[in-house]
């Protein structure tokens, strides 16, 4: 079975099989164009199939294959769940090997899961290794355009350059086959480990301790701020809040956010006024999966969120907590309560993010990523304790139909929660983009 997402995507390979199998078997092999299936002498068959979503899998349920070939595997998204399901069709007679081969380019919705499963395993290319999820032996077989001696390599390289003029990281990955190069097409030019990441802070830094004075950075004239750490969650100095993206079959993601008053943090780093820091997270993803949620109910999620909030001294019922607008919708005939109402009943309050157009929110997020580290501009900073964020957001690509939007086929749940943290427009302090001196 040779799989792609669409039948039109199979046409080139189908033409190759016509030439190849015709030369090998002559008239001994027959092709049924309607069924996209080859029949060979001796009874074997080779099928070219399409698999776009879960409903398509019903065509293959109960059938048996000895070899599964998946082309453009990086485009399937959702942690390759559909591809993994096809493995249940791999069965043969005793002593007959069954095999899987995945072909993929760096980038795409499944970049992170492919790279973690098959590329960055500790094994060298062409060296067999056991993949933990399937417990089967795999081999990573890298290939680039320079390996195809029949190709006009210079011309193809020029075409690749023309196809991604604004994404040099992706171009480098395509030309070199280096999966570590790709940082995601959408945030590649603005998101940097060095600029936007900071080491985990100890929550006890925010518990009652002695007062601490935060000095001005050299050469700048800002107000000195003295903070009573025991007052931090409520004093209005460091504004603490929760930002939440709700999911059931997909992961829910909740961040502990902090808004800087324009001072130094416990790590000694200067954070400009109105900078947003994501200090910690809770993500309800399945172990080993970035796209599948644990299916938790609201009461179960509320328990986890309250525990996260209490660890950082954040009020889970605080008015600054923000969540997805859709949580406040009352759907269905006679619906009396929304998801937000249910959360509130269980001790967690989320105000609507008023998220509006996704693309406007992404642009604010990109700008604040780029402005991190500037003494007079608010930036967006993310703790390395936010493991789900760093496993997903840097790898999100652009929507192929709308280049100014994130490709939602990838795991964008942490990105959405971070976006909500910035879209608190009823307070104004994040969306206003001006120098710190003029604010003071």
Buried (B, 14 or more C-beta within 10 A) or exposed (E): BBBBBEEEBBEEBBEEBBEEBEEEBEEEBEBEEEEBBBBBEEEEEBBBBBBBEEEBBEEBEEEEBBBBBBBBBBBBBBBBBBBBBBBEBBEEEEEEEBEBBBEBBBBBBBBBBBBBBBBEBEBEEEEEBEEEEEEEEBEBEEEBBEEEEEEEBEEBBEEBEEEBEEBEBBBBBBBBBBBEBBBBBBBBBBBBEEBBBBEEBEBEBBEEEEEBEBEBBEEEEBEEBEBEBBBBBEBEBBBBBBBBBBBBEBBBBBBBBBBBBBBBBEEEEBBBBBBBBBBBBBBBBEEEBBBBBBEBEBEBBBBBBBEBBEBBBBBBBBEBBBBBBBBBEEEEEEEEEBBBBBBBEBBBBBBBBEBEEBEBBBEBBBBBBBBBBBBBBBBBBBBEBBEBBBBBBBBBBBBEEEEEBBBBBBBBBBBBBBBBBBBBBEBEBBBEEEEBEEBE
